[in-house]
């Protein structure tokens, strides 16, 4: 129902108020996150400063220009009305949001660095495995070439084998990641732990990187001389 115009009472008011205080709802505002962007907005209400004076005030100024450049003008405007009011803790909304996310961004940057390192290790590992497998299949590749296999057939053979291994690893990793992302919920904001877009990008990206890692061994295999390969042991 529409709450505007309805009344409720407080067990005790603010300064100078004793006993229950009856209040009338004059309007409804959007949710505000007082405790941080990662905290669920809590139920709260606002009272005019004239009804419940507090020891400090927070002014929020919206501007289309550089907010920092307006600080002197804002200070002068306030002091023209009340010259005894101290003016302190001035910041922009962007800076305030950035400071509140500083620790979280550091943690995510650290995790991102480890993830990048793991990706490089995976790329190196796939390349090493495919180079090893290709070298030990030199005789087989030579036989295939001698029987009429084309260079593209050899490339498909090598890359296909690498992609098969990569897809198996990707599926296992995606399942494990989906199970472990619940531990990261406290670090996330604006995205769920099981975000389908993120998982879709990873499932596509990892095989693509594996294909890149298989390219050099496949290219080397395409250049194998069948005569030399048939002598290879």
N, C-alpha and C positions, 0 to 999 in steps of 0.2 A: 504494500500500500504506500501511498505518498506520505512521507513523514513530515513534510513542511506544515507547520501550524500545530503539530502535536507537542505535548509537553512531557517532560520527565523531571525527576528530582534527584539531587545529589545529597548524599548523607551529610556532607559538610562542604561549605563553599571555600572561597579563597581568603585572601587577607581581609580582615575586618568583617567576615561573614560567619555567623554562628548558626548551627543547626542545619536542617535540610534547606536546600535552595531549589526553587522551581525554575526551570529553564524552558523556553519555547524554541523549537527548531525553526530557524529562519531560512535554511538552505542546505543543500548537499554538495559536497566537493568531491573531486576524484581521490582515489587512494594515494597516499604518500608513504614512502618508505623512510621512516625516521631512523631505523636501526641499520640500514645498509641495503644495497641493491639485492643482496641474496636473501634478505629476510622477508617473510610474508607480511604485508601490511596489517597492522593490528587495528582493532576498532578504536576510534578516538573521536573527540569532538573539540571544537574551537570556540572560545569565548572572546568577546571584544575586550581589548586591553582596559577599557574604561570600567568594565564590570569586574574584572579579575586582574589587577595590576601585578606584574611580575618584576623581578629585579633586572631583567635585561630584555632587549628587543632584537629581533632579527629582521632586517629589511632585505627584500628581494626585488631587484630592479631588472626589468626586461629592456633590452636595447638592441637595435639593429647594427650598431657600430661596435668598435672595439670597447669591450666592457671595462678593461683596465684603464683606458684613457678617461673614463667618466668618473673615476674614483674621487679626484679632487673636487669636481663639481657637486657630487653627491654629499661629500663631507661638508662643503660650505653651505649647502641647502639645509642640512640637518642642524648645523651650528647656528644658522640664522634664527631658527625656531627655538632651539635649546642649546645654548653655548656650553652648558656644563656637562653635556652627555659625552662620555668617552667613546671614541670611534676606534674599533679594533677588530681583529680577525676578519679582514677583508679578503675575499677570494672570488674567483669566477666559478660558475657552475661546472664548467669543463674541468677545471682544476680540482674542484671538490669531488667530482665523480672519479677522476683519475687517481686521486690520493686514496679514495676508499677502495679502489681496485688494485692498488700497487702490489700488495702482498700476493693477491691471487694471480696477477699477471706474471709475477716472478715465478711462482710455482708452475704455471702453465708454460712459461718460456723454458723452464728447466725440463719439464716433461717433453716439450716439443723438441728440445735439443737431444734428449735421449732417444726420442722416436726417430729423429733424423739420423742419428748414429746407428740405430738398429736397422734403418733402411739401407744405409751404406754397407753395413755388414752383410745384410741379406743379398744385396746386389753383388758384392764381392764373392759371397758364398755360392750363389747360383752360377756366376761366371767360372769359378774354380771347379765346381762339380761338372759343369757341362764341358769344360776344357778337358778334364780328366776322362770323362765318358767318351768324348769324341776321339781322343787320342787312342783309347783302347778299342774303339770300333773302326779304326783305320782300315783294317783288313776287310771288314764287312762293307764299309763304304766303297772300297776299291772294287769289290765284287759287284756291288750294285751299279757302279759306274760302268764297269766292263760289260754288264748285261743290258746297258742302255739307259740307266737312270740319268736324268738331267740334273743340272745344278740346282734348279728350283726344288726338285724332289728331295735332294740331299738337305737343302735348307729347311724344308718342311719337316723332314725326319728329325733333325737336331732341335729345331725350335719347338716342334710339337712335343718332344720328350721333355724339354725344359718347362714348357707351359703346363704340362700335366703335373709335374712336381710342384710348380708354383701354385696351381689351383688347389691341389691337396693341402698345401701349407696355408693358403689363404682361407680356405673353409675352416680348417682347424683353428687358425688364429682369430677369425671372425667370431666363432662360437665362444672361444676363451675370452675375447675382448668384451663380448656382450655380457658375459657372466661377471667380469671384473669391473665393468664401468660403473656398477652400483657403488663402488668404493669412491668414485670421483664425483658423486652428485654434489657434494659440498663445494666443489671447485667450479661448478658450472652455473651459468646464468643466461637465460634466454634460449637455452637448448637442453634437450633431454639427454639423459645418459645413453639411451638407445636410439639416438637420432638417425632415422633411416637414410637421410641424405649423406651423412658422414660415412656410414657403413657402405653405401653404394659407391661413393667416391673411392674408398679404400679398396673395395673388391675389384674395381676397374683399374685403379692405379697400380696396384701391386703386380698383376699379371703383365701390364704394359712395361713396367720396369724389368720384370723377369725376361720379357721378350728382348728388351734392349741388351740385357746381360748375355742372352743366348746368341746375339747377332754375330759377335766376333768369332766364337767357336764354329758357328754355322758357316760363316764366310771362309774360315780356314778349311773347313771340311769340303766346301765347294771347289777349292783349288787343289784338292788331292789328286795326284797323278795316279791313275789306276795301275800302271805298271809298277810304280814304287810301292803302292799300297798292297799289291798282291804279294810282294816280297816281305812285307812288314810282319813281324812276329811280336 
